[in-house]
Structures are given as structure tokens and as C-alpha cells.
Amino acid sequence: MKKYECVCGYIYDPELGDPDNDVSPGTAFEDLPEDWVCPDCGLGKDAFTEL
């Protein structure tokens, strides 16, 4: 699965998910809820680019 990087430098890794925000490991970026935000800076999914 592809990783995505926020403009702040946070990298969303689907293999790890975002357990602090109830996103299970194995969750693809495309499958994140629309209201999910970067855990570091609070920006939305549109602030991320594919690595």
C-alpha cells in the first residue's frame, strides 16, 4: 500500500494505520473517513501527497 505525506511532514503509513484516532492497521489512505485529519497538524486529507 502507498504511503502519503502531509505538508507538515507527517507520513500516513497504511500498514500502521492511526490507532490514536481509531484507524486500524491495514486501512488504505483512500478508505480513511472524509473527516480524518493529520494527527500532527490537523489538516485534512487534501493536504497529503502520495509518496
All heavy atoms as TSV, in Angstrom:
chain	resi	resn	atom	element	x	y	z
A	1	MET	N	N	0.838	-1.190	0.000
A	1	MET	CA	C	0.000	0.000	0.000
A	1	MET	C	C	0.878	1.247	0.000
A	1	MET	O	O	1.959	1.251	0.572
A	1	MET	CB	C	-0.902	0.000	1.227
A	1	MET	CG	C	-2.097	-0.914	1.078
A	1	MET	SD	S	-3.315	-0.667	2.382
A	1	MET	CE	C	-2.892	-2.066	3.423
A	2	LYS	N	N	0.365	2.285	-0.616
A	2	LYS	CA	C	1.126	3.526	-0.754
A	2	LYS	C	C	1.056	4.357	0.520
A	2	LYS	O	O	0.040	4.388	1.203
A	2	LYS	CB	C	0.564	4.341	-1.917
A	2	LYS	CG	C	0.661	3.625	-3.235
A	2	LYS	CD	C	-0.050	4.389	-4.324
A	2	LYS	CE	C	-0.058	3.570	-5.598
A	2	LYS	NZ	N	-1.025	4.063	-6.552
A	3	LYS	N	N	2.156	5.061	0.791
A	3	LYS	CA	C	2.207	5.986	1.910
A	3	LYS	C	C	1.903	7.382	1.395
A	3	LYS	O	O	2.110	7.692	0.232
A	3	LYS	CB	C	3.589	5.967	2.566
A	3	LYS	CG	C	3.936	4.630	3.190
A	3	LYS	CD	C	5.330	4.676	3.783
A	3	LYS	CE	C	5.731	3.303	4.325
A	3	LYS	NZ	N	7.086	3.309	4.874
A	4	TYR	N	N	1.402	8.226	2.287
A	4	TYR	CA	C	1.054	9.600	1.939
A	4	TYR	C	C	1.674	10.542	2.956
A	4	TYR	O	O	1.701	10.245	4.154
A	4	TYR	CB	C	-0.466	9.782	1.926
A	4	TYR	CG	C	-1.111	9.121	0.738
A	4	TYR	CD1	C	-1.335	7.751	0.712
A	4	TYR	CD2	C	-1.470	9.862	-0.373
A	4	TYR	CE1	C	-1.909	7.139	-0.390
A	4	TYR	CE2	C	-2.047	9.255	-1.481
A	4	TYR	CZ	C	-2.267	7.901	-1.477
A	4	TYR	OH	O	-2.831	7.286	-2.578
A	5	GLU	N	N	2.169	11.702	2.463
A	5	GLU	CA	C	2.823	12.666	3.339
A	5	GLU	C	C	2.029	13.966	3.394
A	5	GLU	O	O	1.623	14.505	2.362
A	5	GLU	CB	C	4.239	12.960	2.847
A	5	GLU	CG	C	4.991	13.894	3.770
A	5	GLU	CD	C	6.445	14.087	3.375
A	5	GLU	OE1	O	6.825	13.691	2.237
A	5	GLU	OE2	O	7.202	14.627	4.178
A	6	CYS	N	N	1.849	14.465	4.605
A	6	CYS	CA	C	1.200	15.752	4.821
A	6	CYS	C	C	2.207	16.863	4.566
A	6	CYS	O	O	3.423	16.647	4.652
A	6	CYS	CB	C	0.679	15.834	6.255
A	6	CYS	SG	S	-0.214	17.364	6.629
A	7	VAL	N	N	1.719	18.064	4.296
A	7	VAL	CA	C	2.621	19.196	4.089
A	7	VAL	C	C	3.468	19.469	5.333
A	7	VAL	O	O	4.542	20.048	5.234
A	7	VAL	CB	C	1.850	20.471	3.669
A	7	VAL	CG1	C	1.222	20.295	2.297
A	7	VAL	CG2	C	0.813	20.857	4.694
A	8	CYS	N	N	3.024	19.026	6.508
A	8	CYS	CA	C	3.786	19.240	7.746
A	8	CYS	C	C	4.894	18.213	7.939
A	8	CYS	O	O	5.717	18.348	8.832
A	8	CYS	CB	C	2.863	19.234	8.963
A	8	CYS	SG	S	2.322	17.588	9.499
A	9	GLY	N	N	4.896	17.161	7.111
A	9	GLY	CA	C	5.929	16.140	7.211
A	9	GLY	C	C	5.445	14.818	7.795
A	9	GLY	O	O	6.154	13.822	7.742
A	10	TYR	N	N	4.230	14.788	8.349
A	10	TYR	CA	C	3.674	13.533	8.872
A	10	TYR	C	C	3.438	12.572	7.715
A	10	TYR	O	O	2.926	12.965	6.663
A	10	TYR	CB	C	2.360	13.794	9.611
A	10	TYR	CG	C	1.623	12.537	10.007
A	10	TYR	CD1	C	1.960	11.842	11.156
A	10	TYR	CD2	C	0.590	12.026	9.226
A	10	TYR	CE1	C	1.289	10.686	11.530
A	10	TYR	CE2	C	-0.088	10.875	9.578
A	10	TYR	CZ	C	0.272	10.212	10.737
A	10	TYR	OH	O	-0.387	9.066	11.103
A	11	ILE	N	N	3.810	11.311	7.907
A	11	ILE	CA	C	3.589	10.300	6.877
A	11	ILE	C	C	2.555	9.304	7.371
A	11	ILE	O	O	2.721	8.703	8.442
A	11	ILE	CB	C	4.904	9.591	6.507
A	11	ILE	CG1	C	5.859	10.596	5.869
A	11	ILE	CG2	C	4.640	8.415	5.562
A	11	ILE	CD1	C	7.225	10.046	5.538
A	12	TYR	N	N	1.469	9.168	6.590
A	12	TYR	CA	C	0.468	8.150	6.893
A	12	TYR	C	C	0.904	6.852	6.237
A	12	TYR	O	O	1.049	6.775	5.021
A	12	TYR	CB	C	-0.929	8.538	6.386
A	12	TYR	CG	C	-1.923	7.428	6.638
A	12	TYR	CD1	C	-2.400	7.197	7.921
A	12	TYR	CD2	C	-2.327	6.574	5.624
A	12	TYR	CE1	C	-3.262	6.153	8.182
A	12	TYR	CE2	C	-3.195	5.526	5.872
A	12	TYR	CZ	C	-3.650	5.314	7.160
A	12	TYR	OH	O	-4.502	4.268	7.423
A	13	ASP	N	N	1.126	5.840	7.076
A	13	ASP	CA	C	1.523	4.509	6.609
A	13	ASP	C	C	0.346	3.565	6.825
A	13	ASP	O	O	-0.012	3.276	7.967
A	13	ASP	CB	C	2.744	4.027	7.391
A	13	ASP	CG	C	3.276	2.692	6.907
A	13	ASP	OD1	O	2.572	1.971	6.171
A	13	ASP	OD2	O	4.411	2.353	7.275
A	14	PRO	N	N	-0.276	3.085	5.735
A	14	PRO	CA	C	-1.446	2.213	5.875
A	14	PRO	C	C	-1.172	0.956	6.695
A	14	PRO	O	O	-2.085	0.439	7.336
A	14	PRO	CB	C	-1.810	1.842	4.440
A	14	PRO	CG	C	-1.125	2.844	3.591
A	14	PRO	CD	C	0.057	3.335	4.348
A	15	GLU	N	N	0.054	0.475	6.688
A	15	GLU	CA	C	0.366	-0.726	7.457
A	15	GLU	C	C	0.264	-0.468	8.958
A	15	GLU	O	O	-0.001	-1.383	9.730
A	15	GLU	CB	C	1.758	-1.235	7.096
A	15	GLU	CG	C	1.831	-1.789	5.682
A	15	GLU	CD	C	3.195	-2.376	5.361
A	15	GLU	OE1	O	3.987	-2.617	6.275
A	15	GLU	OE2	O	3.455	-2.604	4.163
A	16	LEU	N	N	0.466	0.777	9.366
A	16	LEU	CA	C	0.373	1.142	10.783
A	16	LEU	C	C	-0.990	1.703	11.154
A	16	LEU	O	O	-1.418	1.600	12.304
A	16	LEU	CB	C	1.453	2.179	11.132
A	16	LEU	CG	C	2.893	1.776	10.857
A	16	LEU	CD1	C	3.829	2.932	11.165
A	16	LEU	CD2	C	3.276	0.543	11.655
A	17	GLY	N	N	-1.663	2.326	10.179
A	17	GLY	CA	C	-2.928	2.989	10.469
A	17	GLY	C	C	-2.689	4.211	11.343
A	17	GLY	O	O	-1.610	4.789	11.361
A	18	ASP	N	N	-3.696	4.591	12.101
A	18	ASP	CA	C	-3.611	5.711	13.043
A	18	ASP	C	C	-4.383	5.304	14.286
A	18	ASP	O	O	-5.496	5.766	14.532
A	18	ASP	CB	C	-4.196	6.980	12.398
A	18	ASP	CG	C	-4.116	8.194	13.307
A	18	ASP	OD1	O	-3.418	8.141	14.337
A	18	ASP	OD2	O	-4.762	9.200	12.981
A	19	PRO	N	N	-3.799	4.394	15.079
A	19	PRO	CA	C	-4.527	3.816	16.212
A	19	PRO	C	C	-5.007	4.849	17.234
A	19	PRO	O	O	-6.022	4.645	17.881
A	19	PRO	CB	C	-3.542	2.838	16.843
A	19	PRO	CG	C	-2.231	3.078	16.187
A	19	PRO	CD	C	-2.462	3.857	14.934
A	20	ASP	N	N	-4.296	5.976	17.343
A	20	ASP	CA	C	-4.721	7.010	18.292
A	20	ASP	C	C	-6.044	7.654	17.877
A	20	ASP	O	O	-6.722	8.283	18.687
A	20	ASP	CB	C	-3.655	8.099	18.417
A	20	ASP	CG	C	-2.383	7.578	19.094
A	20	ASP	OD1	O	-2.454	6.552	19.803
A	20	ASP	OD2	O	-1.325	8.199	18.895
A	21	ASN	N	N	-6.399	7.504	16.603
A	21	ASN	CA	C	-7.643	8.078	16.080
A	21	ASN	C	C	-8.568	7.003	15.507
A	21	ASN	O	O	-9.341	7.264	14.582
A	21	ASN	CB	C	-7.325	9.144	15.029
A	21	ASN	CG	C	-6.641	10.336	15.665
A	21	ASN	OD1	O	-7.239	11.047	16.454
A	21	ASN	ND2	N	-5.385	10.558	15.346
A	22	ASP	N	N	-8.465	5.804	16.064
A	22	ASP	CA	C	-9.353	4.683	15.717
A	22	ASP	C	C	-9.291	4.264	14.257
A	22	ASP	O	O	-10.294	3.851	13.675
A	22	ASP	CB	C	-10.810	4.999	16.102
A	22	ASP	CG	C	-10.973	5.186	17.603
A	22	ASP	OD1	O	-10.312	4.453	18.354
A	22	ASP	OD2	O	-11.762	6.064	18.002
A	23	VAL	N	N	-8.096	4.376	13.642
A	23	VAL	CA	C	-7.895	3.884	12.279
A	23	VAL	C	C	-7.036	2.620	12.387
A	23	VAL	O	O	-5.892	2.673	12.812
A	23	VAL	CB	C	-7.209	4.936	11.378
A	23	VAL	CG1	C	-6.924	4.353	10.005
A	23	VAL	CG2	C	-8.072	6.190	11.274
A	24	SER	N	N	-7.625	1.498	12.006
A	24	SER	CA	C	-6.962	0.205	12.149
A	24	SER	C	C	-5.802	0.050	11.177
A	24	SER	O	O	-5.835	0.580	10.061
A	24	SER	CB	C	-7.952	-0.920	11.888
A	24	SER	OG	O	-9.026	-0.843	12.786
A	25	PRO	N	N	-4.754	-0.688	11.594
A	25	PRO	CA	C	-3.689	-1.032	10.641
A	25	PRO	C	C	-4.283	-1.726	9.427
A	25	PRO	O	O	-5.247	-2.478	9.539
A	25	PRO	CB	C	-2.803	-1.988	11.443
A	25	PRO	CG	C	-3.046	-1.628	12.868
A	25	PRO	CD	C	-4.491	-1.220	12.927
A	26	GLY	N	N	-3.722	-1.422	8.261
A	26	GLY	CA	C	-4.221	-2.010	7.024
A	26	GLY	C	C	-5.249	-1.139	6.319
A	26	GLY	O	O	-5.762	-1.513	5.268
A	27	THR	N	N	-5.566	0.037	6.884
A	27	THR	CA	C	-6.542	0.939	6.273
A	27	THR	C	C	-5.862	1.800	5.213
A	27	THR	O	O	-4.965	2.583	5.522
A	27	THR	CB	C	-7.188	1.855	7.337
A	27	THR	OG1	O	-7.814	1.044	8.330
A	27	THR	CG2	C	-8.230	2.770	6.704
A	28	ALA	N	N	-6.268	1.625	3.961
A	28	ALA	CA	C	-5.705	2.417	2.866
A	28	ALA	C	C	-6.079	3.885	3.046
A	28	ALA	O	O	-7.121	4.210	3.616
A	28	ALA	CB	C	-6.232	1.916	1.524
A	29	PHE	N	N	-5.228	4.776	2.551
A	29	PHE	CA	C	-5.483	6.215	2.659
A	29	PHE	C	C	-6.848	6.569	2.071
A	29	PHE	O	O	-7.596	7.355	2.638
A	29	PHE	CB	C	-4.372	6.998	1.947
A	29	PHE	CG	C	-4.476	8.489	2.119
A	29	PHE	CD1	C	-4.019	9.100	3.272
A	29	PHE	CD2	C	-5.027	9.281	1.126
A	29	PHE	CE1	C	-4.121	10.484	3.436
A	29	PHE	CE2	C	-5.132	10.650	1.275
A	29	PHE	CZ	C	-4.674	11.253	2.437
A	30	GLU	N	N	-7.165	5.955	0.942
A	30	GLU	CA	C	-8.430	6.226	0.268
A	30	GLU	C	C	-9.632	5.827	1.122
A	30	GLU	O	O	-10.731	6.331	0.921
A	30	GLU	CB	C	-8.494	5.483	-1.075
A	30	GLU	CG	C	-7.452	5.929	-2.080
A	30	GLU	CD	C	-6.072	5.283	-1.859
A	30	GLU	OE1	O	-5.943	4.344	-1.053
A	30	GLU	OE2	O	-5.116	5.738	-2.504
A	31	ASP	N	N	-9.420	4.898	2.059
A	31	ASP	CA	C	-10.512	4.410	2.893
A	31	ASP	C	C	-10.630	5.143	4.224
A	31	ASP	O	O	-11.517	4.823	5.032
A	31	ASP	CB	C	-10.327	2.909	3.156
A	31	ASP	CG	C	-10.441	2.092	1.884
A	31	ASP	OD1	O	-11.125	2.553	0.941
A	31	ASP	OD2	O	-9.842	1.008	1.815
A	32	LEU	N	N	-9.750	6.124	4.455
A	32	LEU	CA	C	-9.871	6.919	5.677
A	32	LEU	C	C	-11.177	7.715	5.629
A	32	LEU	O	O	-11.603	8.137	4.558
A	32	LEU	CB	C	-8.698	7.894	5.796
A	32	LEU	CG	C	-7.336	7.279	6.102
A	32	LEU	CD1	C	-6.248	8.335	5.950
A	32	LEU	CD2	C	-7.312	6.696	7.497
A	33	PRO	N	N	-11.796	7.945	6.792
A	33	PRO	CA	C	-13.017	8.758	6.797
A	33	PRO	C	C	-12.744	10.149	6.219
A	33	PRO	O	O	-11.637	10.677	6.372
A	33	PRO	CB	C	-13.378	8.861	8.285
A	33	PRO	CG	C	-12.606	7.778	8.957
A	33	PRO	CD	C	-11.408	7.492	8.113
A	34	GLU	N	N	-13.734	10.743	5.584
A	34	GLU	CA	C	-13.557	12.065	4.970
A	34	GLU	C	C	-13.193	13.123	6.006
A	34	GLU	O	O	-12.541	14.109	5.689
A	34	GLU	CB	C	-14.810	12.482	4.204
A	34	GLU	CG	C	-14.987	11.736	2.890
A	34	GLU	CD	C	-13.777	11.848	1.967
A	34	GLU	OE1	O	-13.277	12.964	1.753
A	34	GLU	OE2	O	-13.317	10.799	1.476
A	35	ASP	N	N	-13.609	12.928	7.257
A	35	ASP	CA	C	-13.320	13.925	8.290
A	35	ASP	C	C	-12.023	13.630	9.047
A	35	ASP	O	O	-11.700	14.309	10.025
A	35	ASP	CB	C	-14.501	14.045	9.262
A	35	ASP	CG	C	-14.800	12.730	9.990
A	35	ASP	OD1	O	-14.224	11.675	9.640
A	35	ASP	OD2	O	-15.635	12.760	10.909
A	36	TRP	N	N	-11.266	12.622	8.596
A	36	TRP	CA	C	-9.972	12.327	9.228
A	36	TRP	C	C	-9.016	13.478	8.949
A	36	TRP	O	O	-9.018	14.061	7.871
A	36	TRP	CB	C	-9.405	11.017	8.663
A	36	TRP	CG	C	-8.084	10.619	9.262
A	36	TRP	CD1	C	-7.889	9.914	10.411
A	36	TRP	CD2	C	-6.784	10.878	8.728
A	36	TRP	NE1	N	-6.551	9.738	10.637
A	36	TRP	CE2	C	-5.840	10.326	9.621
A	36	TRP	CE3	C	-6.310	11.549	7.611
A	36	TRP	CZ2	C	-4.476	10.397	9.408
A	36	TRP	CZ3	C	-4.945	11.623	7.407
A	36	TRP	CH2	C	-4.046	11.056	8.296
A	37	VAL	N	N	-8.219	13.835	9.968
A	37	VAL	CA	C	-7.239	14.914	9.808
A	37	VAL	C	C	-5.868	14.430	10.259
A	37	VAL	O	O	-5.748	13.462	11.018
A	37	VAL	CB	C	-7.633	16.180	10.602
A	37	VAL	CG1	C	-8.919	16.778	10.061
A	37	VAL	CG2	C	-7.749	15.890	12.089
A	38	CYS	N	N	-4.846	15.114	9.797
A	38	CYS	CA	C	-3.480	14.798	10.186
A	38	CYS	C	C	-3.363	14.879	11.707
A	38	CYS	O	O	-3.740	15.886	12.306
A	38	CYS	CB	C	-2.516	15.796	9.532
A	38	CYS	SG	S	-0.802	15.599	10.079
A	39	PRO	N	N	-2.841	13.829	12.344
A	39	PRO	CA	C	-2.721	13.846	13.796
A	39	PRO	C	C	-1.681	14.835	14.311
A	39	PRO	O	O	-1.697	15.188	15.482
A	39	PRO	CB	C	-2.340	12.409	14.160
A	39	PRO	CG	C	-1.880	11.773	12.909
A	39	PRO	CD	C	-2.467	12.539	11.772
A	40	ASP	N	N	-0.797	15.301	13.442
A	40	ASP	CA	C	0.228	16.258	13.875
A	40	ASP	C	C	-0.211	17.712	13.734
A	40	ASP	O	O	0.043	18.528	14.614
A	40	ASP	CB	C	1.535	16.049	13.100
A	40	ASP	CG	C	2.305	14.827	13.569
A	40	ASP	OD1	O	1.901	14.199	14.571
A	40	ASP	OD2	O	3.310	14.496	12.923
A	41	CYS	N	N	-0.871	18.049	12.604
A	41	CYS	CA	C	-1.172	19.464	12.361
A	41	CYS	C	C	-2.658	19.766	12.198
A	41	CYS	O	O	-3.048	20.927	12.186
A	41	CYS	CB	C	-0.397	19.975	11.151
A	41	CYS	SG	S	-1.014	19.347	9.573
A	42	GLY	N	N	-3.489	18.740	12.019
A	42	GLY	CA	C	-4.931	18.954	11.929
A	42	GLY	C	C	-5.461	19.281	10.542
A	42	GLY	O	O	-6.652	19.545	10.394
A	43	LEU	N	N	-4.596	19.245	9.520
A	43	LEU	CA	C	-5.083	19.493	8.161
A	43	LEU	C	C	-5.787	18.255	7.622
A	43	LEU	O	O	-5.534	17.141	8.059
A	43	LEU	CB	C	-3.916	19.868	7.242
A	43	LEU	CG	C	-3.279	21.231	7.497
A	43	LEU	CD1	C	-2.085	21.440	6.580
A	43	LEU	CD2	C	-4.284	22.350	7.327
A	44	GLY	N	N	-6.660	18.477	6.647
A	44	GLY	CA	C	-7.427	17.387	6.056
A	44	GLY	C	C	-6.653	16.575	5.043
A	44	GLY	O	O	-5.485	16.861	4.747
A	45	LYS	N	N	-7.330	15.583	4.495
A	45	LYS	CA	C	-6.699	14.659	3.549
A	45	LYS	C	C	-6.161	15.356	2.304
A	45	LYS	O	O	-5.230	14.869	1.680
A	45	LYS	CB	C	-7.702	13.570	3.137
A	45	LYS	CG	C	-8.040	12.607	4.248
A	45	LYS	CD	C	-9.175	11.670	3.897
A	45	LYS	CE	C	-8.871	10.760	2.750
A	45	LYS	NZ	N	-9.964	9.812	2.481
A	46	ASP	N	N	-6.730	16.507	1.954
A	46	ASP	CA	C	-6.268	17.212	0.753
A	46	ASP	C	C	-4.885	17.838	0.928
A	46	ASP	O	O	-4.290	18.296	-0.051
A	46	ASP	CB	C	-7.287	18.261	0.317
A	46	ASP	CG	C	-7.578	19.299	1.394
A	46	ASP	OD1	O	-7.210	19.101	2.563
A	46	ASP	OD2	O	-8.188	20.327	1.042
A	47	ALA	N	N	-4.353	17.837	2.151
A	47	ALA	CA	C	-3.009	18.367	2.401
A	47	ALA	C	C	-1.931	17.302	2.187
A	47	ALA	O	O	-0.744	17.570	2.351
A	47	ALA	CB	C	-2.909	18.925	3.819
A	48	PHE	N	N	-2.356	16.073	1.823
A	48	PHE	CA	C	-1.427	14.952	1.663
A	48	PHE	C	C	-1.105	14.701	0.201
A	48	PHE	O	O	-1.951	14.898	-0.666
A	48	PHE	CB	C	-2.046	13.680	2.258
A	48	PHE	CG	C	-2.009	13.618	3.757
A	48	PHE	CD1	C	-2.876	14.399	4.520
A	48	PHE	CD2	C	-1.125	12.788	4.414
A	48	PHE	CE1	C	-2.852	14.340	5.905
A	48	PHE	CE2	C	-1.093	12.720	5.801
A	48	PHE	CZ	C	-1.953	13.505	6.550
A	49	THR	N	N	0.113	14.237	-0.033
A	49	THR	CA	C	0.513	13.807	-1.370
A	49	THR	C	C	1.065	12.391	-1.290
A	49	THR	O	O	1.627	11.987	-0.278
A	49	THR	CB	C	1.602	14.735	-1.973
A	49	THR	OG1	O	2.693	14.813	-1.078
A	49	THR	CG2	C	1.052	16.112	-2.239
A	50	GLU	N	N	0.876	11.663	-2.371
A	50	GLU	CA	C	1.330	10.279	-2.438
A	50	GLU	C	C	2.852	10.222	-2.516
A	50	GLU	O	O	3.483	11.018	-3.215
A	50	GLU	CB	C	0.710	9.624	-3.666
A	50	GLU	CG	C	0.999	8.150	-3.789
A	50	GLU	CD	C	0.340	7.563	-5.032
A	50	GLU	OE1	O	-0.840	7.844	-5.288
A	50	GLU	OE2	O	1.026	6.822	-5.745
A	51	LEU	N	N	3.435	9.306	-1.776
A	51	LEU	CA	C	4.887	9.107	-1.844
A	51	LEU	C	C	5.232	8.036	-2.852
A	51	LEU	O	O	4.463	7.165	-3.128
A	51	LEU	CB	C	5.447	8.708	-0.482
A	51	LEU	CG	C	5.378	9.776	0.599
A	51	LEU	CD1	C	5.915	9.232	1.911
A	51	LEU	CD2	C	6.179	10.994	0.191
